[in-house]
């Protein structure tokens, strides 16, 4: 999610009503009474460094607002263990680690050698940057980074259980990731999956098209504008949305925020 969408340092006089609403929501969500700051102190520098190093790819970093929203769920669930699939330069993980601290979770490995937050990242370059950012934020004791293809990494973690799982990696693989998570019972019974970017501009034209999408299916005749722009990418995310909507073991709701955030919980078993 593009963190610039909720950058509260902007010029409030020259923004759209939608942007001003986001700015206002961010400011209104900052709670001065929390045991750890609503916005971790180093996140703004992480954002700035990400823009300087990664340019337009910086839109992959979570916004302050989204970070606070996700941390609200960490608190609501009283989460002790979190899995993040797709870490980039570490902003979202820093938010999560701060929320775990707020929940009274201690850093360092548990009896099984696992830290409270496990991050999967395919890029060694991004993982190295994230590690530096974790040290600067003082949360490195909370985070393990596993570098490699998340398909393989998830399989290796299949015997572990997490209270919250955040999906923010390659979007066409969301269905495969969720199948591993659900088939191996990696989500705690009262846990939550947060899937990011589920309503990109190239996804919404597939409204009312059954999944899997037939080769001759015709989405709405609107431009596939936004990032990324490929029809195949949008089709894959639409197929994930349909899969999770119809999966009998879960309930899902999509929030029309930014480029779409889908929340998934397990239904009680019979």
SVG drawing of the C-alpha trace seen along z (x, -y; Angstrom):
<svg xmlns="http://www.w3.org/2000/svg" viewBox="-22 -25 44 56">
<polyline fill="none" stroke="black" stroke-width="0.4" points="0.0,0.0 1.3,-3.4 2.2,-5.1 2.1,-8.5 -1.7,-8.1 -1.8,-8.9 1.3,-11.1 0.2,-13.7 3.1,-16.0 1.4,-17.1 -0.3,-20.3 -3.9,-19.9 -5.2,-22.8 -4.4,-21.2 -5.6,-17.6 -8.8,-15.8 -11.6,-15.1 -10.6,-11.4 -7.0,-12.2 -8.1,-14.6 -10.3,-11.9 -7.3,-9.5 -5.1,-12.2 -7.9,-12.9 -8.3,-9.2 -4.6,-8.8 -4.4,-11.7 -7.6,-10.5 -6.2,-7.1 -3.0,-8.2 -3.5,-7.3 -1.2,-9.1 -2.1,-6.6 -0.7,-3.4 2.3,-1.7 4.1,-1.8 3.6,-4.7 0.8,-4.3 3.4,-5.0 6.8,-3.6 9.3,-6.4 11.6,-5.0 8.9,-4.3 9.0,-7.7 12.8,-7.3 12.1,-3.8 9.6,-5.4 12.0,-8.2 14.9,-5.8 12.6,-3.5 11.6,-6.3 15.3,-7.3 16.5,-3.8 13.5,-2.2 11.8,-5.1 8.3,-4.2 8.5,-0.7 8.1,-2.5 4.3,-2.2 4.8,1.4 5.4,0.1 2.4,-0.1 1.0,-3.4 0.9,-4.7 -2.9,-4.3 -2.7,-0.7 0.0,0.1 -2.2,-1.2 -5.2,0.6 -3.3,3.9 -2.0,3.3 -5.5,2.8 -6.2,6.4 -3.0,7.6 -4.4,6.1 -7.9,7.3 -6.7,10.9 -4.2,10.6 -1.8,12.1 1.5,13.7 2.8,15.0 2.6,13.3 3.6,14.5 4.3,11.9 4.6,13.1 6.4,10.4 8.4,7.9 10.0,5.5 12.0,2.9 10.3,3.8 7.8,1.0 4.9,3.3 7.0,5.7 8.1,2.8 4.4,2.0 3.7,5.6 6.6,5.9 5.5,2.7 2.0,4.2 3.4,7.4 5.3,5.4 2.1,3.7 0.5,7.1 3.2,7.9 5.1,10.4 8.8,10.6 11.4,10.6 13.9,13.4 13.3,17.1 10.7,19.2 11.3,22.8 11.2,24.0 13.7,21.4 11.1,19.1 10.8,15.4 7.3,13.9 7.3,12.5 8.4,14.6 8.9,12.6 9.2,14.3 11.0,12.3 12.2,13.5 14.8,10.8 18.0,10.9 18.5,7.2 15.2,6.2 15.8,8.6 19.2,7.0 17.6,3.5 14.8,4.7 17.3,6.2 19.0,2.9 15.7,1.2 14.7,3.6 17.9,3.0 17.4,-0.8 13.9,-0.3 15.1,1.8 12.8,4.7 15.3,7.2 14.8,9.5 11.2,9.9 11.7,10.9 13.1,13.8 13.6,13.2 13.5,16.2 14.8,15.5 13.6,17.5 10.5,18.5 7.5,18.3 6.1,21.5 9.0,23.4 9.2,21.4 5.6,21.9 5.9,25.6 8.8,25.6 6.6,23.7 3.6,25.9 3.8,27.4 3.6,23.9 0.5,21.9 0.1,18.2 -2.5,15.8 -2.2,13.3 -0.9,13.9 -0.3,11.0 -0.1,11.7 1.7,9.0 3.9,10.9 3.4,11.9 -0.3,11.5 -0.9,14.3 0.4,16.8 -2.2,15.8 -4.4,18.8 -1.6,21.2 -0.4,19.6 -3.8,19.7 -4.3,23.3 -1.1,24.3 -2.1,22.1 -5.6,23.6 -4.7,27.2 -2.0,27.3 -4.0,25.5 -1.3,22.7 -3.9,20.2 -5.0,20.3 -8.8,21.0 -9.4,17.4 -6.8,16.0 -6.9,13.6 -5.5,13.5 -5.0,10.1 -4.5,10.1 -3.3,6.9 -3.9,5.4 -7.0,7.5 -8.8,4.8 -6.2,3.4 -7.6,1.4 -6.8,4.4 -8.9,6.7 -12.3,4.9 -13.2,5.2 -13.6,8.9 -16.7,8.3 -19.4,11.0 -17.0,13.2 -16.8,16.8 -13.6,18.3 -11.5,19.9 -11.7,17.2 -12.4,18.7 -10.0,17.7 -12.8,16.0 -14.2,14.1 -14.7,10.4 -14.1,8.1 -15.6,4.6 -14.3,2.4 -12.3,0.0 -8.6,-0.8 -6.4,1.5 -4.8,-1.6 -2.6,-1.4 0.2,0.8 0.6,3.4 -1.4,3.2 -1.4,6.7 -4.7,8.5 -3.2,11.8 -2.2,10.3 -5.7,9.0 -7.3,12.2 -5.1,14.2 -6.2,11.9 -9.8,12.1 -9.5,15.9 -8.1,15.7 -10.9,13.4 -13.4,15.9 -11.6,18.9 -11.5,17.3 -15.1,16.1 -16.3,19.6 -14.0,21.6 -16.3,23.3 -14.0,23.2 -13.6,19.4 -15.5,16.1 -13.9,13.2 -14.7,9.5 -13.0,7.1 -12.4,3.5 -12.5,1.0 -9.5,-0.8 -6.5,-1.8 -6.2,1.1 -8.2,3.5 -7.6,5.3 -9.3,8.7 -9.8,10.1 -10.2,13.8 -11.2,15.8 -11.9,19.4 -15.4,20.5 -16.2,22.7 -15.8,26.4 -18.7,28.7"/>
</svg>
